[in-house]
Amino acid sequence: MTHTPAKMREIAPLRTPSDLGEEATRDIAAALTTLLADVFALYLKTKNFHWHMSGPHFRDYHLMLDDQGEQLFAMTDDIAERARKVGGTTLRSIGQIHRLQRIADNDADFVTAQDMLAELAQDNQQLTAFLRATHAVCDEYNDVATASVIENWIDQTERRTWFLYEATRSNH
């Protein structure tokens, strides 16, 4: 059996067949890839705050952020696979995430528990807006399958925002 050197092999394009059309594939996959970068950024920030949580409500906040991190991570594969299912490609590296993400990192040495929760509430609100914008792209091309899963992610993201917001309210 002989092997053809990699540079001599013809590379097949990663184009999954889709009835959406080339323009739809390009726009939807790009929107999903940017959304995926945001979800990874929010996932890592949520885990960062989970790992560095302190204070009197440590256990409750630590567990809540762990649950939220799991939910965000679960979204990542679905988002990437939607981009592939419509005929596009998606993220390939941490560097690409950094270039595309719109959710800001937080590299501070110390953040109070209340500031962590408030920042994550804002970030989840921002993610909801990004999800709605991606939904609009899907609507433009009648991609009902992607729009449908985005609707579930919007509901999950609004729930995270609600929990984070309520955890920052004072009892006065």
N, C-alpha and C positions, 0 to 999 in steps of 0.2 A: 504494500500500500504506500503510495507516495502522497506527500503533503505539499500543497501549494503554499508558498510563502504568503503571509498575510497581506503584504503590500501588492501582491499580484492578483489576489482574489478580487472579484467584482463584489462590491458591497451593495447589498440589497437595501433600498430605502426603507425606513421605518414608517411606512404609510399603511396604517390599518384601513381597510376599505370602509368607506362611510358615504352615505347618501346626502350628507350635509353640504358638500361642495368645498372647493379649495379655500375660498375666502372665509367661510364659516369655520373650517378646520383651523386655519391660521389664527383667526380672532378668538375663538373659544379656547383653543389650547394655550394661547398667550395669556388670556385672562386667568385661566386656571393655574398656569405656572406661576404667575405673580401672586395669586391667592395662596398657592402652596407655600411660597416663600414667606408670606405673612403668617400663615398658620405655624410653620416651623419656628419662626421668630417668637411668636406668642407662646408656643409650647415651651421653648427653652427659657423664656423669661418666667413663665409660670413655674417651671421646675426650679429655676434659680431662686425664686422667692420661697418656694416650698422648702428647699434645702436650707435657706438662710432665715427662715421664720424664727421669731423669738417673742417673748412677752407672755402676759397672763392668759391669752387665748391660744397659745401655741398649738395645742393638740387639735382643736377644732379647725383652725386655719390651715395647719399643716395637712390635715386629712382632706379638707375641702380643695386645697390646691393640688393635692395628689390626684384626686378624682377629676378635677378640671384638666390637668395635664394629660391624663389617660384619654379623656374625651378628645382633646386636641390632637394627640398623636394618632388616635384611631381615624381621624379625618384625613390624615396625610396620604395614606395609601389610596383611599377612595378618590381623592382629588387627582392624584397622579394618574390613576387608572382611567378616570374620566377623560383626561387629556389624551391618553393613548387610544381609548375607545373611539373618540371622534376623529382619529387619524393624525393627531399631532404627537409631539414629544413633550418632555417635561424636564424638571430639574436634574442636573447631573453632578452638582457639587455644593459644598458649603459656600464657596466663593460666589456662585451664582445666586444662592439665597441672599447673601450679603448685598449683592448688586441690585436685587429686585425688591427686597423687603421694604415695606412702608411702615411697619410697626417698629418703633425705636427700641434699641437695646437699652438695658440699664446695667452698667458695670460698676455701680457705686459699691464701695466697701461696706456700707451700712445703710439700710433703708428701714424705717420703722414699719411695724406691721400694718398700721393704718395707711401709710403711704403706699405700701406694696399693694394692698387691696384696692385703694383708690386708683392707682395707676393701671392695674389689671382691668378694673371696671371700664376705664376710659379706652383701653386697648381693645377690649371686647366690643365696645360700642363702635369703635373704628372698624373692627373686623366685620361687624354687622353691615356697615355701609359698603365695605368692599364686596361682601357677599351679594348685597342687593345690586351693585353695579355689575357684577359678573352674571347675575340672573338676567339683567337687562340685555347683556350681550347674547345670552342663550335665547331669550325671547325674540330678539331680532332675527335669529336664524331658525326659529322654531325647533330648538333643541330641548324638547320637553323632558327628556330623561335627565339631562344635567340640571335643568331648572328644578326638577322635582327633588333631587337630592340636596340641592342648595337650599330649598325651602326648609328641609329638616335641619340643616346646619345653622340656618338663621334662628330657628327655634332654640336649638341648643346654645347658641351664642347669646341670645337674649336671656336665657335662663342663667348662664354664667354671670352676665352683667348684673342681673337682678340679685343673685346671691352675694356677689361682691359688694354691690351698692348697699344692700341691707346690713352687711357685716360692718360697714363703715359708719352707719348712722349712730348718733349718740342717743342715749335713752332719756334725754332731758325733755 
